[in-house]
Amino acid sequence: MALEPCTESPVKINTNPVVLKERGQREVFCGLTGIVWLHRKMQDAFFLVVGSRTCAHLIQSAAGVMIFAEPRFGTAILGERDLAGLVDANDELDRVVNQLLDRRPDIGTLFLVGSCPSEVIKLDLAKAAERLNQQFFPKVRILNYSGSGIETTFTQGEDACLGSMVPVLPQATNEPSLMIVGSLADVVEDQFQRIFDKMGIGPVYFFPPRRAANLPPVGKATKLLLAQPFLSETVRSLVKRGATLLPSPYPLGVEGTTAWLRTAAEAWNIAPEQFESAIAPSVARAKMGLDRYRQVLEGRKAFLFPDSQLEIPLARFLSRECGMKLVEVGTPYIDKMLMEREIELLPIGTALSEGQDVEKQLDRCREARPDITVCGLGLANPLEAEGMATKWSIELVFSPIQGYDQAADLAELFARPLERRRRLTV
C-alpha cells in the first residue's frame, strides 16, 4: 500500500481517551544519561557529575567512551573520606573544579550535575555554582541541575539541564522570533533551518545551541516550537520569561513534521502556496523512503513500555504512517500542555497508560504477544529470551529521528528487529 500525501492538516480523531494510571514498581533509566547527547550538542560545555563510581560507570557505558578519549563529561567521585565526613565536600568540589578548568581552558560552560548518593543530596550544588561563578565568571559560566535517578527519569535530565539555562538567557527585543526547544542532531537542525529559510520564517534559534555560550534570547515576542516532548519544566520557565508556546504534534514522520512546520507557518502568516513549495521536495523523498517500511510494518502489533516520553508521538507515527496496531502505549507521565495535540491523533480506543506497575504491564504484554515491544534495556533481554522482538527506547533518543529525511530511518528502526527475528526463526 502506498503512503498517501500528508500535506493536509491531520484529522483529530481521539479527543477524550481513557488513561490507565498505574503506580508501582518502575523500570526507568537514570536522568544522568541525558549527558550523553547533551555533551555532543553543546561543544563548549562540560558536565561534571558529583557522584559515585556507579555514576561514572553508567555514563561511560551509555556513551561507549574509550579510556583514552577526552570527553566533555566527568565525575567528581565521592571517596571513603568524603562519605565518612572527614573532608569538607565544598572544599573538595572547589579543588576538583579548579583542577578541571586549569586542564581544560576550552570549557565555556560547566554544569555541576547532582546524583543519588545521600552525601550529594546534602550538598547544596546551587550555592556551590553561585560561589564558583563569582570566581570564574565571565570566562566560565557555572550552572547546576539534578540528574539523580531518584528525582528524574531517563529524558528528564535534558529538561533539568535546559531549565537551568533559562534564567541566564538574554532578554529578547520586540522582534518576533522562533525558538526550537529540544536537542536535535546538527544535521536535522540544518535541514529544518533550510525549510524555515524557504518559508521566510526568522530569526530562528535552537535551544540548546551548539555552543552554550551562544544562548538564544527570549522575551514576549518569542514563539516556542518543541522538538522534544519531555521538556515540561523548561517550557514553563520560558513561558514565565514571556514566551508563547505553539502547541503542535512533534516532527516524527512525514505527517508529524508537516504539522509541526505548518504550526510555525501559520504563526508567521505564511501563504499556503509558499508553505507547500518549501516542503514539497522533502515530502516527496520522505514518502518514497517510508513506503518501503510500511509494507513491512503494516498490520503488525506494537506494545510501548514507559521510558523516554517519546512513546505517544512514536505511537502516532507507527499507527498513522506505518499502519501498525497499538496494543498499549505506556508513558512515564502525561503533560497535556505538551502532549494534547499528539493524543488527539491516536486511534480511538488506544490503550494509554501513565506511570507503571511493571509486573502488571509485563503480564499484559505477554498475553498480547505483540510483534514488537518498545522498552528499556532492563526489559529487552528477558523479553527477547521469551521469543519477543524488542526495540530499545534509548536508541530512539540517541538516533536522529526528527524531520522528513529521517522518517524512513525511524521506520527502519522498527522494521529491523522484525527482520532479525524472522531470520532467527527460519
C-alpha positions in Angstrom: 0.0 0.0 0.0 1.4 3.4 -1.0 1.6 6.2 1.6 -1.0 8.8 0.9 0.1 12.5 0.8 0.3 14.2 4.2 0.3 17.9 3.3 -3.2 18.5 4.7 -3.7 19.1 8.4 -4.1 15.8 10.2 -7.6 14.9 11.3 -8.1 14.7 15.0 -9.8 11.5 16.0 -9.3 11.0 19.7 -10.4 13.8 21.9 -11.2 12.1 25.2 -9.1 8.9 25.7 -9.3 6.8 28.8 -5.9 6.7 30.6 -4.9 3.8 32.9 -2.9 5.4 35.7 -0.5 2.9 37.4 1.6 3.4 40.5 4.0 0.6 41.3 7.5 -0.7 40.6 9.0 1.1 37.7 11.8 0.3 35.2 13.4 3.6 34.3 16.9 4.7 33.2 18.8 7.3 35.2 18.5 11.0 34.3 22.2 11.3 34.1 22.1 9.6 30.7 21.0 12.9 29.1 24.6 14.0 29.4 25.5 11.5 26.6 23.6 13.5 24.0 23.9 17.0 25.6 27.7 17.0 25.7 27.7 16.2 22.0 25.3 19.0 21.2 27.0 21.8 23.2 30.6 21.8 22.1 31.9 24.2 24.7 30.2 22.7 27.7 31.5 20.2 30.3 29.3 18.1 32.6 30.8 17.4 36.0 28.7 14.7 37.8 29.0 14.9 41.6 28.5 11.3 42.5 29.9 7.8 43.0 31.8 5.3 40.8 28.5 3.8 39.8 27.6 7.2 38.2 30.9 7.2 36.3 30.4 3.6 35.1 26.9 4.3 34.0 27.8 7.3 31.8 30.9 5.6 30.4 28.8 2.6 29.5 26.0 4.6 27.9 28.4 6.8 26.0 30.7 4.0 24.9 33.7 6.2 25.6 37.1 4.6 25.3 39.6 5.2 28.2 42.0 7.3 26.1 39.3 9.6 24.8 38.9 13.2 26.1 35.2 13.6 26.6 33.5 16.7 27.9 32.0 15.0 31.0 33.5 13.5 34.1 32.6 12.5 37.7 33.8 14.1 40.9 33.8 10.8 42.8 32.9 10.6 46.4 35.5 8.5 48.2 35.6 6.9 51.6 36.9 10.1 53.2 34.0 12.1 51.7 31.4 9.6 52.8 32.9 9.5 56.3 32.7 13.2 56.6 36.5 13.5 57.1 36.8 16.3 54.4 34.7 19.3 53.6 32.7 18.4 50.4 32.6 22.0 49.2 36.4 22.3 49.5 36.8 19.1 47.6 34.4 20.2 44.9 36.2 23.6 44.6 39.5 21.7 44.3 38.2 19.4 41.5 36.7 22.3 39.6 39.9 24.3 39.8 41.9 21.3 38.5 39.4 20.7 35.7 39.4 24.3 34.5 43.2 24.6 34.6 43.5 21.5 32.5 40.6 22.3 30.1 40.7 26.1 29.3 38.3 25.4 26.3 35.3 25.0 28.7 32.9 27.8 28.3 30.0 26.5 30.5 30.4 24.0 33.3 27.4 22.1 34.6 27.5 20.7 38.1 25.2 17.7 38.0 23.7 16.2 41.1 23.2 12.4 41.6 21.7 9.9 44.1 24.1 9.4 47.0 22.9 10.9 50.2 26.0 12.9 50.7 25.4 14.6 47.3 21.8 15.3 48.1 23.0 17.1 51.3 25.4 19.2 49.2 23.9 22.4 48.0 25.1 22.5 44.4 23.1 25.7 43.7 25.2 27.6 46.3 28.4 25.9 45.0 27.6 27.0 41.5 27.0 30.5 42.7 30.2 30.6 44.7 32.3 29.2 41.8 30.6 31.6 39.4 32.0 34.5 41.4 35.4 33.1 40.9 35.4 32.2 37.3 32.7 34.3 35.5 32.7 35.6 32.8 35.5 33.3 31.5 33.3 30.3 32.5 29.6 30.2 33.4 28.8 27.6 36.0 25.3 26.1 36.3 23.8 23.2 38.2 20.9 20.8 37.9 20.0 17.4 39.3 20.3 14.2 37.2 19.5 12.0 40.2 17.7 8.8 39.3 15.5 9.4 42.4 14.3 12.8 41.1 14.4 12.3 37.3 13.7 9.7 34.7 15.6 9.0 31.6 14.9 12.1 29.4 14.1 14.4 32.3 17.8 15.0 32.6 17.7 17.2 29.5 14.7 19.1 30.9 16.6 19.8 34.1 19.7 20.9 32.2 17.8 23.3 29.8 15.8 24.6 32.7 19.0 25.6 34.5 19.9 27.7 31.5 16.6 29.6 31.1 17.4 32.2 33.9 20.6 33.2 32.1 19.1 33.5 28.6 19.5 37.1 27.3 16.4 39.3 27.0 15.0 39.4 23.5 13.9 42.6 21.7 10.3 43.1 20.5 11.2 41.5 17.1 9.2 38.2 16.6 11.4 35.2 16.8 11.0 31.4 16.8 12.8 29.2 19.3 13.1 25.5 18.6 13.3 23.8 22.0 14.9 20.4 22.5 18.2 18.8 21.4 18.4 17.9 17.7 21.3 16.4 15.8 23.2 19.1 13.9 22.2 17.6 10.5 18.5 17.7 11.5 18.8 21.3 12.7 20.4 22.3 9.4 17.5 20.6 7.5 14.9 22.5 9.5 16.8 25.8 9.2 16.8 25.4 5.3 13.0 24.9 5.3 12.4 27.8 7.6 14.5 30.0 5.4 12.5 28.9 2.3 9.3 29.8 4.1 10.6 33.2 5.2 10.4 32.5 8.9 13.1 34.0 11.2 15.1 34.7 13.1 15.1 31.0 14.3 17.0 30.0 17.4 17.7 26.4 18.6 17.8 25.7 22.3 20.1 24.2 23.4 22.6 25.9 21.0 25.6 24.2 19.5 27.8 26.3 21.8 26.4 27.0 25.3 28.0 30.5 25.1 25.6 31.4 22.2 22.5 31.5 24.3 19.3 32.4 22.4 17.3 35.4 23.5 13.8 35.0 25.0 11.0 37.6 25.5 7.4 38.4 24.9 7.8 38.2 21.1 9.4 34.7 21.3 7.3 31.8 20.0 8.2 28.3 21.1 8.0 25.2 19.0 9.0 21.9 20.7 11.2 19.4 19.0 11.1 17.0 22.1 8.1 16.1 24.2 9.9 15.8 27.6 10.6 19.4 28.4 7.8 20.3 30.8 9.7 22.4 33.3 11.8 24.1 30.6 8.8 25.2 28.7 7.1 26.6 31.8 10.2 28.5 32.7 10.4 30.0 29.2 6.7 31.0 29.3 7.4 32.8 32.6 10.1 34.7 30.7 7.3 35.9 28.4 7.5 33.4 25.5 4.4 31.8 23.9 4.1 28.1 23.2 2.9 26.9 19.8 1.1 23.6 20.6 1.8 21.1 17.9 2.4 17.4 17.1 6.1 16.5 17.1 8.3 16.3 14.0 8.3 12.5 13.7 7.4 11.1 10.3 6.0 12.9 7.3 2.7 13.8 8.9 4.2 14.9 12.2 6.9 17.0 10.5 4.4 18.7 8.2 2.0 19.5 11.0 4.9 20.8 13.1 6.2 23.1 10.3 2.7 24.2 9.5 2.2 25.4 13.1 5.2 27.7 12.6 4.0 28.8 9.2 0.5 29.7 10.5 2.0 31.7 13.4 4.0 33.7 10.8 1.0 34.0 8.4 2.9 32.2 5.6 0.8 31.7 2.5 -0.3 28.1 1.9 1.4 28.1 -1.6 4.7 29.2 -0.1 4.5 26.6 2.6 3.7 23.8 0.1 6.6 24.9 -2.1 9.0 24.9 0.8 8.2 21.4 1.9 7.3 19.6 -1.4 10.7 18.2 -2.3 11.3 16.9 1.2 7.9 15.4 1.5 8.3 13.5 -1.8 11.6 12.0 -0.8 10.3 11.0 2.7 7.1 9.3 1.4 9.1 7.3 -1.1 11.5 6.1 1.6 8.8 5.4 4.1 6.6 3.4 1.8 9.2 0.6 1.7 9.0 0.1 5.5 5.2 0.5 5.7 4.9 -2.7 3.7 6.9 -4.5 6.4 5.2 -2.9 9.4 1.5 -2.7 8.3 -0.8 -4.8 10.4 1.9 -5.7 13.0 1.2 -5.1 16.7 3.2 -2.8 18.9 3.4 -2.5 22.7 5.2 0.5 24.1 6.5 0.5 27.7 7.0 3.8 29.5 10.6 5.1 29.4 11.6 8.1 27.2 8.4 10.2 26.9 8.6 9.7 23.1 6.0 6.9 23.4 2.9 8.8 22.4 4.4 10.6 19.3 6.0 7.3 18.3 2.7 5.5 18.6 1.0 8.1 16.4 3.7 7.6 13.8 3.6 3.8 13.9 -0.2 3.8 13.7 -1.0 6.5 11.2 2.1 6.3 8.9 3.2 2.7 9.2 -0.2 1.1 9.6 0.7 -0.7 12.9 -1.9 -1.8 15.6 -1.3 -0.3 19.0 -1.7 -2.8 21.8 -0.8 -0.4 24.6 1.0 2.9 24.8 2.7 3.5 28.1 4.4 6.7 29.1 6.1 7.8 32.4 3.7 10.8 32.7 1.4 12.9 30.6 1.7 16.6 30.4 -1.4 17.7 28.5 0.1 21.1 27.6 2.8 19.3 25.7 1.0 16.2 24.5 -2.6 17.1 23.8 -2.1 17.5 20.0 -0.5 14.1 19.8 -3.1 12.3 21.9 -5.8 13.7 19.7 -4.2 11.9 16.7 -4.1 8.4 18.4 -6.7 5.9 17.1 -10.0 5.8 19.1 -9.8 3.1 21.7 -6.0 3.2 22.1 -4.9 1.7 25.4 -3.0 4.6 27.0 -1.2 4.1 30.4 0.5 6.7 32.6 3.1 5.6 35.1 4.0 2.0 35.6 3.4 -1.2 37.6 6.0 -3.2 35.7 4.8 -6.7 36.7 1.2 -6.0 35.7 2.4 -4.4 32.4 4.6 -7.3 31.6 1.7 -9.7 32.2 -0.4 -7.6 29.7 2.4 -7.6 27.2 3.0 -11.4 27.4 -0.7 -12.0 27.0 -0.9 -9.8 23.9 2.2 -11.2 22.3 2.9 -8.1 20.2 5.1 -8.3 17.1 7.4 -5.6 18.6 7.9 -4.2 22.1 9.5 -0.8 22.8 11.1 -0.9 26.2 14.2 -0.1 28.3 17.4 -2.2 28.4 16.4 -3.9 31.6 13.3 -5.5 30.0 14.5 -6.1 26.5 16.8 -9.1 27.1 14.3 -11.1 29.2 11.6 -10.5 26.6 13.9 -11.4 23.7 14.7 -14.7 25.6 10.9 -15.3 25.6 10.9 -15.0 21.8 9.6 -11.5 21.5 11.1 -8.8 19.2 12.1 -5.6 21.1 13.4 -2.1 20.3 15.5 -0.3 22.9 13.8 3.0 23.7 17.2 4.6 24.5 18.2 4.1 20.8 15.3 6.2 19.7 16.6 9.1 21.8 20.2 8.7 20.7 19.3 8.5 17.0 18.4 11.4 14.7 14.7 10.6 14.0 13.1 14.0 13.6 12.3 15.5 10.2 11.5 14.4 6.7 14.8 12.9 5.8 14.8 10.8 8.9 11.2 9.4 8.5 12.4 6.2 6.7 15.2 5.8 9.2 12.7 5.9 12.0 10.5 3.3 10.4 13.6 1.1 9.8 14.4 1.1 13.5 11.2 -0.8 14.0 11.4 -3.0 10.9 15.0 -4.2 11.7 14.1 -6.2 14.8 11.3 -7.9 13.0 13.6 -8.9 10.2 16.2 -10.1 12.7 13.5 -12.2 14.4 12.4 -13.6 11.1 15.9 -14.7 10.1 16.4 -16.4 13.5 13.2 -18.4 13.1 13.8 -19.5 9.5 
